[in-house]
Amino acid sequence: MNLILSRLALLLIIIFSACGTNKPVKMLPVIEGPWWVIAPEPDLTELGLQPTRGNVQPNQPNDHHIFQTDDGKWHLWACVRLTAVGRILAHWEADSLTQSPWQWTGEIIRADKKAGESLIDWYNQEFIQSPFVVKNNETFFMVYGGYDTGLNPEGKPVNPARNYNSAEKQICLMTSTDGREWVRHQNEQGLSRIFIGPGAARDPCIIKPGERWLIYYCGHHNWDRTCGAIYVRASDDLIQWSDWKIAHYDKKSEHKSWLPESPAVVFRKGYYYLFRTHGPEGGTYIFRSRDPFNFGQGDVSDHLVTRLEIIAPEIIIDEKGNEYISKIHDPEKGYGIQLARLRWDVEK
C-alpha cells in the first residue's frame, strides 16, 4: 500500500510539474543596442520628390515589413512618403538580418486605380502603404493599405476631396509564389481589396494563434478620424474576413488625429503583446492580454506593460530563434529603417 501511495504521489508531482511549465509568464520586451541601418532612403530620382509638408519629409521609408523567402534571402517592403506621385512601396534585400545596409533593388509598387486603389487623390498624391507579408502553404500574401475606395460606409459613391471623412479606406492584397513576383488579388468586382473600413483602414498586421488568421489594423469609426482604434478580423484563407471588432481603444487617444497607429502583435509564453505607436508621450506602447481580441477598452492602463522610444516597430525572428525589432525616424542617423536585437525578460 505504501509503495502504491508513493508512486501515486510521484505521479501527481510529475503531473503538476508538467502543468507548471505551461503556466503563462509575464514578459518584458527589452531592446539590446546598438541599432544598424538596413533600409536607407532609396534613390527615387525617376519619380522626383515633393517638398517637406509639416513634419513629414520626402523620400522617407515608413511603415514596413520584413520577411524571408525560401532561398534564405531577407526582404523589406516599406511605404515611402512624399515622392512626386505620392506614397509608394519600395523593396530592399539582404543575405542576413545583420547586414548593413541592405541592397535597394530599385523595385517599386504604385497604387493601381484599375484595381480600385487610391481612387481619389489626396493633395494630388496617390497612396499605397503599410505592407505586411505572411506565407500560407506555398503562397506569399502581401496585405497593404490601398487608401480611398470612393465609397461611404453604405457603399454609395462620395468624393473625399470635398469631405475627407466621408470615404472609407481599404486593405488590399497581392500574392506571390516565390515572394518576389507579385500579382494583385481580384475579388468578385475585379478589385484588389479584401475589406473596407471602418474609416481610414491601414497598417495591417497578421498572426495565426490557432486555426484562424487574425488581422489587426488601424481605422476610425463613427466617421470621425479623431475616434481611432485598433481593429481585428478573422479569416480561414486570408481572403474572406469576418466583420471588424475593436481590439484596443484608448480613451487618451480621443480627439487626436491618426492615433493610434502601426500595430504589431506577437505571442510569448501564454500572453499576446500589442506594440502600438503613439500615445500621450509619443513612441510605442506595449499592451499585454490573454485574449487576442481585447487589449483594453477605454481605460487601458491594466494592459499597459511598458513604453519604447521608437516608432512603427516590427518584430522579426530568424532561423535560430533570435529576435529583432525595427524602427523608423532617427534624426541622428537620418531617415531610414533600422534594426536591433530584442530579448524578453521575465517581469519582476
C-alpha positions in Angstrom: 0.0 0.0 0.0 2.8 2.4 0.9 4.5 1.7 -2.4 1.3 2.4 -4.3 0.8 5.7 -2.4 4.4 6.7 -3.0 4.1 6.0 -6.8 0.8 7.9 -6.8 2.4 10.9 -5.1 5.3 10.8 -7.5 2.8 10.7 -10.4 0.9 13.7 -9.1 4.2 15.6 -8.7 5.1 14.9 -12.3 1.7 16.0 -13.5 1.7 19.2 -11.5 5.3 20.0 -12.6 4.3 19.5 -16.2 1.3 21.7 -15.8 3.5 24.3 -14.2 5.7 24.5 -17.3 2.7 25.7 -19.3 1.7 28.4 -16.8 1.7 31.9 -18.5 4.7 34.0 -17.7 4.5 37.8 -17.9 7.4 39.1 -20.0 9.0 42.4 -20.7 10.5 43.3 -24.1 14.0 44.9 -23.9 15.9 46.4 -26.8 19.6 45.4 -27.0 21.6 48.0 -28.9 23.2 49.1 -31.0 20.9 49.9 -33.9 22.1 49.4 -37.5 20.6 50.8 -40.7 19.0 48.3 -43.1 16.9 50.5 -45.4 18.3 54.0 -46.0 16.5 56.4 -48.2 16.1 54.9 -51.7 17.1 56.6 -55.0 13.8 57.7 -56.4 15.2 60.2 -58.9 12.9 58.8 -61.7 9.8 59.8 -59.6 11.0 63.0 -58.1 10.2 64.3 -54.6 7.8 66.7 -53.0 8.7 69.5 -50.6 8.6 68.8 -46.8 5.0 69.0 -45.5 4.8 69.8 -41.8 7.0 67.3 -40.0 6.8 64.8 -42.9 9.9 64.8 -45.1 10.1 63.5 -48.6 11.7 60.1 -49.5 11.1 58.8 -46.0 10.7 55.0 -45.6 7.9 54.5 -43.1 5.6 51.6 -42.3 7.3 48.4 -43.4 7.6 44.6 -43.1 10.5 42.1 -43.1 10.2 38.5 -44.2 12.3 35.7 -45.6 11.9 33.8 -48.8 12.7 30.1 -49.4 16.1 30.9 -50.8 17.2 32.3 -47.5 17.1 35.9 -48.6 15.6 38.6 -46.4 13.2 41.2 -47.9 11.9 44.5 -46.7 9.0 46.3 -48.3 8.3 49.8 -47.0 6.0 52.7 -47.7 7.9 55.8 -48.9 6.3 59.1 -48.5 6.2 62.3 -50.4 7.6 61.2 -53.7 6.4 63.3 -56.7 3.5 60.9 -57.3 2.6 60.2 -53.6 3.2 57.2 -51.4 4.7 54.1 -53.0 6.1 50.7 -51.8 9.8 50.1 -52.1 12.0 47.0 -51.8 15.3 46.2 -50.1 17.0 42.7 -49.9 19.8 41.2 -47.8 21.6 37.9 -47.2 21.2 38.3 -43.4 19.3 40.4 -40.9 22.6 41.8 -39.6 23.7 43.1 -43.0 24.0 46.9 -43.1 22.8 48.5 -45.3 20.6 46.2 -47.2 20.5 46.4 -51.0 18.0 48.8 -52.5 16.7 46.8 -55.5 15.0 49.7 -57.4 11.7 47.8 -57.3 8.6 49.9 -56.5 4.9 49.3 -56.5 2.5 52.1 -57.1 -1.3 52.4 -56.5 -3.4 50.9 -59.3 -6.7 52.8 -59.8 -7.9 50.0 -62.2 -7.7 47.7 -59.1 -9.7 50.2 -57.1 -6.8 51.6 -55.2 -6.4 55.3 -54.2 -9.4 56.3 -56.2 -9.4 59.8 -55.0 -6.0 61.6 -54.8 -5.2 63.3 -51.5 -3.3 66.6 -52.1 -2.7 65.3 -55.7 -1.0 62.2 -54.3 -1.7 58.6 -55.0 -1.5 56.3 -51.9 -0.3 52.8 -51.3 1.1 52.0 -47.9 1.9 49.8 -44.9 2.7 46.3 -46.4 2.7 43.1 -44.3 3.7 39.6 -45.7 2.8 36.1 -44.5 3.2 32.7 -46.1 0.4 30.2 -46.2 1.2 26.8 -47.7 3.1 27.7 -50.9 1.8 31.2 -51.4 3.0 34.5 -50.0 0.3 37.0 -49.1 1.1 40.8 -49.0 -1.7 42.9 -47.4 -1.4 46.6 -47.7 -3.4 49.9 -47.4 -5.0 50.8 -50.7 -6.4 54.1 -49.4 -9.6 55.7 -50.9 -12.4 53.5 -52.1 -14.6 56.4 -53.3 -17.4 54.9 -51.2 -19.1 55.8 -47.9 -19.9 53.2 -45.3 -23.2 52.5 -47.0 -21.4 51.8 -50.3 -22.5 54.9 -52.0 -20.1 56.9 -54.2 -18.6 60.0 -52.5 -15.8 62.5 -53.1 -13.5 62.6 -50.1 -11.7 65.6 -51.7 -14.8 67.6 -50.5 -15.2 65.7 -47.3 -12.2 63.6 -46.2 -14.0 61.6 -43.6 -16.9 60.6 -45.9 -14.9 58.0 -47.8 -13.9 54.6 -46.5 -10.3 53.3 -46.9 -9.4 49.7 -47.7 -7.0 46.9 -47.1 -5.8 45.2 -50.3 -4.0 42.1 -51.3 -1.2 40.8 -53.6 0.0 37.2 -53.8 3.3 35.6 -54.9 4.5 32.0 -55.3 8.2 33.0 -54.6 7.9 36.2 -52.5 9.4 38.2 -55.4 6.9 38.5 -58.3 3.6 39.9 -57.0 0.1 39.7 -58.6 -2.8 41.7 -57.4 -5.8 39.8 -55.9 -9.0 40.2 -57.8 -12.3 40.0 -55.9 -15.7 39.5 -57.5 -15.6 43.1 -58.7 -12.1 42.6 -60.1 -10.6 44.8 -57.3 -7.7 44.2 -55.1 -9.5 45.0 -51.8 -10.3 42.3 -49.2 -12.2 44.6 -46.9 -13.2 48.2 -46.3 -13.0 50.4 -43.2 -14.1 51.4 -40.7 -12.7 54.8 -41.7 -9.1 55.1 -42.7 -8.2 51.3 -42.6 -4.4 51.0 -42.7 -1.3 49.5 -41.1 -2.2 45.7 -41.1 -0.5 43.0 -39.1 -1.4 39.3 -39.4 -0.8 36.5 -36.9 -2.2 32.9 -36.7 -2.6 31.9 -33.0 -4.8 28.9 -33.7 -6.8 27.6 -36.6 -7.7 31.0 -38.0 -5.7 34.0 -39.1 -6.2 37.3 -37.3 -5.5 40.7 -38.9 -5.0 43.8 -36.7 -5.2 47.3 -38.3 -5.9 50.9 -37.5 -9.0 52.9 -38.6 -11.7 55.3 -37.4 -15.3 54.7 -36.5 -18.3 57.0 -36.4 -17.0 58.8 -39.5 -14.5 60.6 -37.2 -10.8 60.4 -37.8 -10.2 61.6 -34.2 -12.1 58.5 -33.0 -9.3 56.0 -33.7 -8.9 52.4 -32.6 -7.1 49.1 -33.4 -9.5 46.6 -35.0 -9.3 42.9 -35.6 -10.9 40.5 -38.1 -10.6 36.7 -38.5 -10.2 34.5 -41.6 -9.7 30.9 -42.7 -8.0 31.7 -46.0 -6.6 35.3 -45.8 -9.1 36.5 -48.4 -12.5 36.3 -46.8 -12.6 38.2 -43.5 -15.1 38.5 -40.7 -16.6 41.8 -39.7 -14.5 44.1 -37.5 -14.3 44.2 -33.8 -12.4 46.8 -31.6 -9.3 45.1 -30.2 -7.9 48.2 -28.5 -9.4 51.6 -27.8 -7.6 54.1 -25.6 -9.7 57.0 -24.3 -6.4 59.0 -24.1 -6.3 59.0 -27.9 -9.7 60.6 -28.3 -9.8 63.8 -30.4 -6.2 63.2 -31.6 -6.0 62.6 -35.4 -4.4 59.4 -36.6 -4.0 57.8 -33.2 -3.2 55.0 -32.6 -1.1 53.7 -35.5 1.2 50.8 -36.6 0.0 47.8 -34.5 2.3 44.7 -34.2 1.1 41.7 -32.3 3.1 38.7 -31.0 2.5 35.8 -28.7 5.1 35.0 -25.9 4.7 32.4 -23.1 1.0 32.5 -22.8 0.3 36.2 -23.5 -0.3 38.3 -26.5 1.6 41.6 -26.8 0.4 44.6 -28.8 3.0 47.1 -29.9 1.1 50.3 -30.7 2.8 53.5 -31.9 1.8 56.9 -30.5 0.3 57.9 -27.2 0.5 60.7 -24.7 4.3 60.9 -24.9 4.8 59.5 -28.4 6.9 56.4 -29.1 5.5 52.9 -28.9 3.4 51.5 -26.1 3.2 47.7 -25.4 0.0 46.1 -24.0 -0.5 42.5 -22.8 -3.5 40.3 -22.9 -4.5 36.6 -22.6 -7.3 37.4 -25.1 -6.1 38.3 -28.7 -9.4 40.1 -29.2 -9.1 42.5 -26.3 -6.1 44.7 -25.3 -8.2 47.1 -23.3 -11.2 49.3 -24.0 -11.3 52.9 -22.7 -9.0 52.8 -19.7 -6.2 50.5 -21.0 -3.9 51.0 -18.0 -4.4 47.5 -16.7 -3.0 46.1 -20.0 0.0 48.5 -20.3 3.4 46.9 -20.0 6.0 49.5 -21.0 6.9 52.2 -23.5 9.7 52.2 -26.0 11.2 55.3 -27.6 10.7 54.0 -31.2 8.1 54.4 -34.0 6.4 51.8 -36.1 8.3 48.7 -35.0 8.1 45.2 -36.5 9.3 42.1 -34.6 11.3 39.6 -36.6 12.6 36.1 -35.7 15.5 34.5 -37.6 16.1 30.8 -38.3 17.9 30.3 -35.0 15.1 31.9 -32.9 16.9 35.2 -32.4 14.6 38.1 -32.2 15.0 41.6 -33.7 13.0 44.8 -33.6 12.9 47.5 -36.2 12.1 51.3 -36.1 11.9 54.3 -38.3 12.9 58.0 -37.7 16.2 58.6 -36.2 17.3 62.2 -36.5 20.9 61.3 -35.5 21.3 58.8 -38.4 18.9 60.3 -40.9 15.7 58.8 -42.1 15.5 55.1 -42.9 14.7 51.8 -41.2 17.0 50.3 -38.5 17.2 47.0 -36.7 18.4 46.0 -33.2 18.3 42.8 -31.1 15.3 42.1 -28.9 15.1 40.0 -25.8 12.3 39.1 -23.4 12.9 39.3 -19.7 10.6 37.9 -17.0 8.7 40.7 -15.5 9.6 41.2 -11.8 
